[in-house]
Amino acid sequence: MLKPLSRSFQDGDEEQVVELYNKITGRNRTVPQHQWEWLHPPEGRGMMWVIEDETTKKIIGHHGLIPVRIVYQGKSYRLGKTENTIIHPKLLGNGLYFLYEKNFLVNLQNNLTYWLPLQGMVRQERFASA
């Protein structure tokens, strides 16, 4: 029986996160690629949370923001760009992810000025240009 638990990403989670990412996207990302993007970006380590099945200790979901610095009208802002917000394909459609999303967003408010839901913006741009 599934016993989901959310927690902050920990060093050593990379393999399971990459495995889940590859399963969902069909891509072949490697652990070193994940580390480059998430652990060593220019503005500092990404903010990541996982959903883990407490019974199997398998990561079944991931939410993350990569810090990005922008300057707007002479002021510097630190943004979080959402990336790799994923849930295991077998768990899609049951609302599990949304039970945890609010907590993820509350946790990041202390670290960022704004956060940027990139995928939603891409969808809006496609819709507007259609």
C-alpha positions in Angstrom: 0.0 0.0 0.0 1.3 3.5 -1.0 2.4 5.7 2.0 3.5 9.0 0.4 5.7 11.3 2.4 7.1 14.7 1.1 10.6 15.8 2.1 13.4 18.0 0.9 15.7 16.6 -1.7 18.8 14.9 -0.2 22.2 14.2 -1.7 21.9 10.7 -3.0 18.4 11.1 -4.4 19.8 11.9 -7.9 19.6 8.4 -9.2 15.9 7.9 -8.4 15.0 11.4 -9.6 16.8 10.9 -12.9 15.2 7.5 -13.3 11.7 9.0 -12.8 12.5 11.9 -15.1 13.6 9.5 -17.8 10.5 7.3 -17.4 8.2 10.3 -17.8 10.0 12.2 -20.6 11.5 9.3 -22.6 14.8 11.1 -22.5 18.2 9.7 -21.3 19.3 12.3 -18.7 22.3 11.2 -16.6 23.1 11.8 -13.0 26.0 14.2 -13.9 23.6 16.2 -16.1 21.1 16.4 -13.2 23.9 17.5 -10.8 25.0 20.2 -13.3 21.5 21.6 -13.7 20.3 21.3 -10.1 23.2 21.2 -7.7 25.6 23.6 -9.4 23.7 26.3 -11.4 25.1 29.9 -11.4 22.7 31.3 -8.7 23.2 28.4 -6.4 21.7 25.0 -5.7 18.1 24.4 -6.9 15.3 24.0 -4.4 13.9 20.5 -4.7 11.3 18.4 -2.9 10.4 14.8 -3.5 7.4 12.6 -2.7 8.7 9.3 -1.5 6.7 6.1 -0.9 7.5 5.5 2.8 7.0 1.7 2.4 9.3 1.1 -0.6 11.6 4.2 -0.2 11.1 4.9 -3.9 10.8 8.5 -5.1 7.4 8.9 -6.8 7.3 12.6 -7.3 9.5 15.7 -7.6 9.0 19.5 -7.5 11.9 21.9 -8.1 12.8 25.4 -8.8 16.1 26.6 -10.3 17.2 30.0 -9.0 17.6 32.6 -11.7 18.8 36.2 -11.2 17.2 39.0 -13.3 17.5 42.7 -13.3 14.3 44.7 -14.0 14.3 48.5 -14.0 17.6 48.6 -12.2 16.6 46.3 -9.4 17.9 42.7 -9.0 15.5 39.9 -8.3 16.0 36.3 -7.5 13.4 34.1 -9.2 12.7 30.4 -9.1 12.0 28.8 -12.4 9.9 25.7 -12.0 11.3 22.6 -13.6 10.7 18.9 -13.5 7.5 19.0 -11.6 6.7 15.3 -12.0 4.7 12.4 -10.6 5.1 8.7 -11.4 2.8 7.9 -14.4 0.9 5.2 -12.4 -0.2 8.0 -10.0 -1.4 10.5 -12.5 -4.9 11.8 -12.2 -5.5 11.0 -8.5 -4.6 14.4 -7.2 -1.7 13.2 -5.0 0.7 15.8 -6.3 -1.6 18.7 -5.4 -1.8 17.6 -1.8 1.9 18.5 -1.5 2.3 21.4 -3.9 1.0 24.1 -1.4 3.6 23.0 1.1 6.4 23.1 -1.5 5.4 26.7 -2.5 5.2 27.8 1.2 8.7 26.5 1.8 10.2 28.4 -1.1 8.7 31.8 -0.2 11.5 32.6 2.2 14.2 32.1 -0.5 12.8 33.9 -3.5 11.3 37.2 -4.6 9.1 35.5 -7.2 8.7 32.1 -8.8 8.1 31.6 -12.5 5.8 28.7 -13.6 7.5 28.3 -16.9 5.4 25.4 -18.3 2.2 27.4 -17.8 3.7 30.4 -19.6 4.6 28.2 -22.5 1.1 26.9 -22.7 -0.4 30.5 -22.6 1.9 31.6 -25.4 0.9 28.7 -27.6 -2.7 29.4 -26.9 -2.4 33.1 -27.6 -0.6 32.5 -30.9 -3.1 29.9 -32.2 
